[in-house]
Every structure is written in structure tokens, then in C-alpha cells.
Amino acid sequence: MEETTKHLTMKDLPEHDRPYERCLLEGPEHLSDAQLLSIIIRTGSREHSSLDLATRILALNYPKKGILGLLHLSLPQLMSVKGIGQVKGIQLLCIGELSKRIWKQKTLEQPLKFQEPQEVADFYQEDMRHMPQEQFRMMLFNTKQMLIRDVLLTQGTVNASLAAPREIFVEALRHQAVSLILVHNHPSGDPEPSREDILVTGRILEAGSLIGIPLLDHIIIGDNSYVSLKERGFITDGTKTQ
């Protein structure tokens, strides 16, 4: 029975089960994730309908199944599903990127004020928790602790050479920032700081004290978890604890 269902075309399905027709009648909010995705895919392959392909994509575990996993799939991973070629794969990549940008733009519609490490972690969590590489970001703030710029500094291993204080503070001065927070992720999912994380924090902290643009915190994002180096005692009012 299962094998027969896989080879059904959209026309073989009852009209109320066809995603496009159901969307017209009831609205997109009544569609499942697979049905929504099948409308974006549009056409199936010789062997599988677009709904079958959507279901297979959502079953991929890179690094998480379901609609959230779609945001982190690469083109080769999408194309590993038989029936998804380069064109469909690129379309799906763009849908994922568009959804990230819509979410981020919505959060930036009003000036954001970050008072607690949890607020910083919440801002980046979904975007960074499943990244396959470490990404090192910087938040720049004005005198009212409002976010004025979110800057991607490096992508790859975070270490003392990549996180160069000179580049960080040139960027901070360019945007007239008065303080900053560092954020990076651990692809392993474990946010515990490494020796390199602490070393990077110390160097940037000292440079910020000299320039007059204090480092307020360094947040490490894990899988639905985070560590604040300020909360751990490595940063106190913009200065390093002994």
C-alpha cells in the first residue's frame, strides 16, 4: 500500500487533498508543512509527486528534521533527494534565506534594546544553532544600548588570529558605536567556552578598554542553549576579571 501511494500523482488525489486546490479553498494556514513545500516545488518527477518530494525533504536529518531543518540544508543535501535538481534546489535555498531575512527584518522594525544575555541568545538562536561552521558576529550599540548594526566578522574556526581586534574596532568606529557584544556559535551544540574563546575575549576586552568602546559580553550559542562569558565572570563592566 505504501509503495502504491508513493507513485500517485496529484491528479490521483481527491481534490480536497491537493495542496494547490486546498490553498485556494481554505487558505495557506490550513496546509501542512509538506503541502506548503510541495506548492513551492510545483512539479514532481517521473516517479514521485511534488508532495512526495516535499515529504522526503522534510525527513532529511541535516541537522534536524522538519521545517526548521530546511533552513540549514545545503544544495548538495537537497539534491540528494531523487527528483530535486539544481533549479529546484536553488529555489528551496532561496525560500529558506528569504524566511530568515523576513524574521530578522521583523525583529528590526523597532530599535532593539538588549539588557540581558538571554535576549541576545534569543535573537540569534534559530539562525545560528544548527550552522555547520562557527560564525563570529558582532553587535554594535549606541548610547541607549540600542542595536545599530549586526556585523558578520568571520566564518570558520574562531581563534585569536581571525577575531582580530583591529578589524573589530575599525568596524565599530565606522558605525560610531559606543559598545559591543560578541556572538558566535559552536556547531557541536555544546556552548561551553574553549581556551580560544576566552583568549579572544580577553584580547578584544583589553583593546576595547584602550579605545573606549567596551566589550559588554561574549555570547556562545549552542543547540537551544548558550553561555555568557559575562555571567561566567570573564567580563565585569567592560573589564576582565582576574
Buried (B, 14 or more C-beta within 10 A) or exposed (E): EEEEEEEBEBEEBEEEEBBBBBBEEEEEEEBBBBBBBBBBBEEBBEEBBBBBBBBBBBEBEBBBEEBBBBBBBEEEBBBBBEBBEEEBBEBBBEBBEEEEEEEEEEEEEEEBEBEEBBEBBEBBBBBBBBBEEBBBBBBBBBEEBEBBBBBEBBBEEBBEEBBBBEBBBEBBEEEEBBBBBBBBBBBEBEBEBEEBBBBBBBBBBBBBBEEEBBBBBBBBBBBEBBBBBBBBEBBEEBEBEE
